[in-house]
Amino acid sequence: MPSVPSEIRFLPVSVAEAIRPEHVADEQSGAYIAKLIEAAGVTIEDQDVIAISSKVASFLDGGLVRLADVVPSRKAKILGWLFHRDPKKVQLVLEEGKVFVVVPMRRIIRIPAVRKMMERRTTDPETMVKGYEVNNAFTFIVKKHAVYLDEAGIDHTNSPEEFVTLLPEDPCRLSGEIREGVQEHFGVSVAVILTDTATSVGRVGSQDVAIGYSGIDPVTRETFVPDLFGIPRAGGIDLVIDSISGMAGLVMGQTIEKTPIVVVRGLSYQPERADELPGMEAVSWPAGTEWKFALLTIFSTMKLWFGNLIAFQRKTKRSRVRS
């Protein structure tokens, strides 16, 4: 059982100006990250975790694409016509992965309760509504790197004009390269996590999650370990890398904060295991099982509906007796 840390610190690594692709041209990934950390005046200690935004990781991995160079396929042109989208952007999404669902934000934002809620979450309601009606009318959701990402994680903002940024092809490989370079530079053992923003299912908003990691066990392994009362519990598989990413994302910000790296200090974590599945497969449902999971869930839910139907009781009565 790992010891409970007395303090966990999140140290921002800020830059003076926005990082551009030309800044990282011909740079070794780990050496470049080490240079940014040193320039920010942040020291690196043994067992630190370095969280890095996907934008910087993408630049290091050559993920910048000029839209003018994209040739849309027939499918991309048809989908672009159906959903009133640039076929070139649709083509990039299709190349990144299979579209799971399409969210019609232009219609959802017209629901009065939704619009009112969203207006409370912006300083410019008019621009917000126009953005969903025109620029973000339909959002394609793609599963990539073990998480469902809006537009497959393709970033159309905070990129040079006429360019978009794709996520790294193999974030765990890139994390490993960065980790090796940082360790060589500072002479300490660290872990590296690459983060990206994902929409929270069932909630209005988003948070950062991990899309790649190196040097850290991505989960805890205490499922069905006895709890405080000696009862085996079904929990205990905590997504450590996502918890770290979520907090680091608050420090990084999402717009103009210019903090692409956060050093996490004081966290007790376990190293990667040699017997684990490679990369993000360690936190994803095994290939080919998700449809079985969905089917079994549907059957169980239908059983619940049947039970509710034959119970002839619209509302469950309160069972607890007040003392």
C-alpha positions in Angstrom: 0.0 0.0 0.0 1.6 3.3 -1.0 2.1 6.0 1.7 -0.3 8.9 1.8 1.5 12.1 0.7 1.4 15.1 3.1 1.4 17.6 0.2 1.0 17.5 -3.6 2.2 20.5 -5.5 1.3 21.5 -9.1 4.1 23.7 -10.4 3.3 25.7 -13.6 5.8 25.9 -16.4 4.9 29.0 -18.4 6.3 30.4 -21.6 6.8 34.0 -22.6 5.2 33.6 -26.0 2.9 31.0 -27.6 4.9 28.0 -28.8 4.9 27.8 -32.6 5.8 24.8 -34.8 9.0 26.5 -36.0 10.1 26.7 -32.4 10.3 22.9 -32.1 11.7 22.2 -35.6 14.7 19.9 -35.4 14.4 19.8 -31.6 14.7 16.5 -29.6 11.5 16.2 -27.7 12.9 15.5 -24.2 15.7 18.1 -24.5 13.1 20.7 -25.7 10.8 20.1 -22.7 13.8 20.2 -20.4 14.7 23.6 -21.9 11.3 25.0 -21.3 11.3 23.8 -17.7 14.7 25.4 -17.0 13.7 28.6 -18.7 10.6 28.8 -16.4 12.9 28.5 -13.3 11.3 25.2 -12.2 13.6 22.5 -10.8 13.0 18.8 -11.4 13.2 16.3 -8.5 13.2 12.6 -8.3 9.7 11.0 -8.7 8.1 14.2 -10.2 5.4 13.8 -12.8 5.6 16.0 -15.8 2.2 16.7 -17.4 2.4 18.1 -21.0 -0.4 19.6 -23.1 -1.3 17.7 -26.3 -0.6 20.9 -28.4 3.1 20.9 -27.5 3.3 17.2 -27.9 1.6 17.4 -31.3 4.1 20.0 -32.5 7.0 17.8 -31.3 5.4 14.9 -33.2 4.9 16.8 -36.4 1.1 16.9 -36.0 0.6 20.3 -37.7 -1.4 20.0 -41.0 -2.0 22.7 -43.6 -5.7 22.5 -44.6 -4.8 23.5 -48.2 -2.8 20.2 -48.5 -5.7 18.0 -47.5 -7.5 16.2 -50.4 -11.1 15.2 -49.3 -12.4 11.8 -50.3 -15.8 11.2 -51.8 -17.1 10.2 -48.3 -15.7 13.3 -46.7 -17.4 15.5 -49.4 -20.8 13.8 -48.9 -20.5 14.1 -45.1 -19.4 17.7 -45.4 -22.5 18.4 -47.5 -24.8 16.6 -45.1 -23.4 18.3 -42.0 -22.5 21.7 -43.5 -18.8 21.2 -42.8 -15.5 21.8 -44.5 -14.8 18.5 -46.3 -11.1 18.9 -45.6 -11.7 18.9 -41.9 -14.1 16.0 -42.2 -11.4 14.1 -44.1 -8.9 14.6 -41.2 -11.4 13.3 -38.7 -12.1 10.2 -40.8 -8.4 9.6 -41.1 -8.0 9.8 -37.3 -10.6 7.1 -36.5 -14.1 5.8 -36.8 -16.8 8.3 -35.9 -18.8 7.0 -33.0 -21.6 9.5 -32.8 -22.4 13.0 -34.2 -23.7 15.6 -31.7 -26.0 18.2 -33.3 -25.0 21.3 -31.3 -26.8 23.7 -33.5 -30.1 22.0 -32.6 -29.2 21.4 -28.9 -28.3 25.0 -28.3 -31.8 25.9 -29.4 -33.3 24.1 -26.5 -34.3 27.0 -24.1 -33.0 25.4 -20.9 -29.7 24.5 -22.6 -29.2 27.9 -24.1 -29.9 29.6 -20.8 -27.4 27.4 -19.0 -24.8 28.0 -21.7 -25.3 31.7 -21.6 -24.4 31.6 -17.9 -21.1 30.0 -18.9 -19.8 32.6 -21.3 -19.0 36.3 -21.3 -20.3 36.7 -24.9 -23.7 34.9 -25.3 -24.2 36.2 -28.9 -20.8 34.8 -30.1 -21.4 31.6 -28.2 -24.7 30.9 -29.9 -23.3 31.9 -33.3 -20.4 29.6 -32.8 -22.7 26.6 -32.2 -25.0 27.5 -35.0 -22.2 27.9 -37.6 -18.7 26.9 -36.7 -19.5 24.0 -34.3 -22.9 23.0 -35.6 -22.1 19.3 -35.6 -19.4 17.6 -33.5 -18.0 14.3 -34.6 -17.0 12.0 -31.6 -14.2 9.6 -32.2 -12.7 7.1 -29.9 -8.9 7.5 -29.9 -6.3 6.7 -27.3 -8.9 5.0 -25.1 -11.1 8.1 -24.8 -14.0 9.6 -26.7 -12.8 12.9 -28.2 -14.5 15.7 -29.9 -13.3 15.8 -33.5 -10.8 13.1 -32.7 -8.8 15.6 -30.7 -8.1 17.7 -33.8 -7.5 21.3 -32.6 -8.7 24.1 -34.9 -7.8 26.8 -32.4 -4.5 28.0 -31.0 -2.8 26.9 -34.2 -1.3 29.1 -37.0 -3.8 30.4 -39.5 -4.9 27.8 -42.1 -3.4 25.0 -40.0 -4.9 22.4 -37.7 -3.2 20.2 -35.1 -3.5 16.5 -34.9 -2.8 14.4 -31.8 0.4 12.4 -31.7 0.1 9.1 -33.5 1.6 7.2 -30.5 1.4 9.3 -27.4 2.9 6.7 -25.1 5.9 6.3 -27.4 6.3 10.1 -27.4 5.9 10.2 -23.6 8.7 7.7 -23.3 11.0 9.7 -25.6 10.3 12.9 -23.6 10.9 11.0 -20.3 14.2 9.6 -21.4 15.4 13.1 -22.5 14.3 14.8 -19.3 15.9 12.2 -17.1 19.1 12.4 -19.0 19.1 16.2 -18.7 18.3 16.5 -15.0 19.7 13.1 -13.8 16.5 12.1 -11.9 13.7 9.6 -12.4 10.4 11.1 -13.5 7.1 10.1 -15.1 5.5 11.8 -18.1 1.8 12.2 -19.0 0.4 13.8 -22.1 -3.0 15.5 -21.7 -5.9 16.5 -23.8 -9.3 18.0 -23.2 -12.4 15.7 -23.4 -16.1 16.4 -22.9 -17.5 15.0 -19.7 -20.3 12.5 -20.5 -23.5 13.5 -18.7 -22.2 16.9 -17.6 -21.9 20.3 -19.2 -18.2 20.9 -19.6 -14.9 19.3 -20.2 -11.7 18.4 -18.4 -8.2 17.2 -19.2 -7.6 13.4 -19.5 -4.4 11.4 -20.3 -3.8 10.4 -23.9 -0.3 9.0 -23.2 2.0 8.2 -20.4 5.4 6.7 -19.4 7.0 5.7 -16.2 3.8 5.5 -14.1 1.2 2.8 -13.5 -1.9 4.3 -15.1 -4.3 2.8 -12.5 -4.5 1.6 -9.0 -5.0 -2.2 -8.5 -7.1 -2.7 -5.4 -10.4 -3.9 -6.8 -12.2 -6.2 -4.4 -9.7 -5.5 -1.7 -11.4 -5.3 1.8 -12.5 -1.9 2.8 -12.4 -0.3 6.2 -15.0 -2.7 7.5 -13.4 -5.8 5.9 -15.9 -6.0 3.0 -14.5 -6.6 -0.5 -15.4 -3.6 -2.7 -15.8 -3.5 -6.4 -14.0 -0.1 -6.8 -10.3 0.4 -6.4 -9.3 0.9 -10.0 -8.6 4.6 -10.0 -7.5 6.2 -13.2 -4.3 7.8 -11.7 -3.2 9.4 -15.0 -6.6 11.0 -15.5 -6.8 12.4 -12.0 -3.4 14.0 -12.5 -4.3 15.3 -15.9 -7.5 16.9 -14.6 -5.7 18.9 -11.9 -2.9 19.8 -14.3 -5.4 21.0 -16.8 -6.8 23.5 -14.3 -3.3 25.0 -14.0 -2.6 24.9 -17.7 -5.9 26.6 -18.7 -7.6 26.3 -22.1 -7.1 29.6 -23.9 -4.3 32.2 -23.5 -2.6 31.1 -20.2 0.6 29.9 -22.0 1.3 27.2 -19.5 1.8 24.0 -21.5 3.6 22.0 -18.8 2.9 21.3 -15.2 5.3 19.6 -12.8 3.5 17.5 -10.2 5.5 16.9 -7.0 4.8 14.9 -3.9 2.6 12.3 -5.5 3.2 8.6 -4.5 2.8 6.5 -7.6 3.8 3.1 -8.8 6.0 2.5 -11.9 4.8 0.9 -15.0 4.3 -2.9 -14.9 6.1 -5.1 -17.4 3.1 -7.5 -17.5 0.6 -4.9 -18.5 -0.9 -4.3 -21.9 1.0 -1.7 -24.0 0.2 2.0 -23.9 -3.4 3.1 -23.6 -4.6 -0.4 -24.0 -4.0 -0.7 -20.3 -7.0 1.6 -19.5 -9.2 0.6 -22.4 -11.8 -2.1 -22.7 -10.3 -5.1 -24.5 -10.7 -4.9 -28.3 -14.0 -6.3 -29.5 -15.7 -6.3 -26.1 -17.5 -2.9 -26.1 -20.4 -4.1 -28.2 -20.9 -7.1 -25.8 -20.8 -4.7 -22.9 -23.4 -2.5 -24.6 -25.6 -5.5 -25.5 -25.5 -7.0 -22.0 -26.3 -3.6 -20.5 -29.3 -3.2 -22.8 -30.7 -6.6 -21.8 -30.2 -5.8 -18.1 -31.9 -2.4 -18.5 -34.9 -4.1 -20.3 -35.1 -6.5 -17.4 -35.3 -3.4 -15.1 -38.1 -1.9 -17.2 -40.0 -5.2 -17.0 -39.6 -5.3 -13.3 -40.9 -1.8 -13.0 -43.8 -2.6 -15.2 -45.0 -5.7 -13.2 -44.5 -4.0 -9.9 -47.4 -1.6 -10.5 -45.8 1.0 -8.3 -45.0 4.3 -9.9 -43.0 5.8 -7.1 -40.8 3.9 -4.6 -41.8 4.5 -1.0 -39.3 5.7 1.5 -38.0 2.7 3.5 -36.0 4.4 6.2 -37.6 5.0 9.5 -36.8 8.3 11.2 -35.8 8.0 14.8 
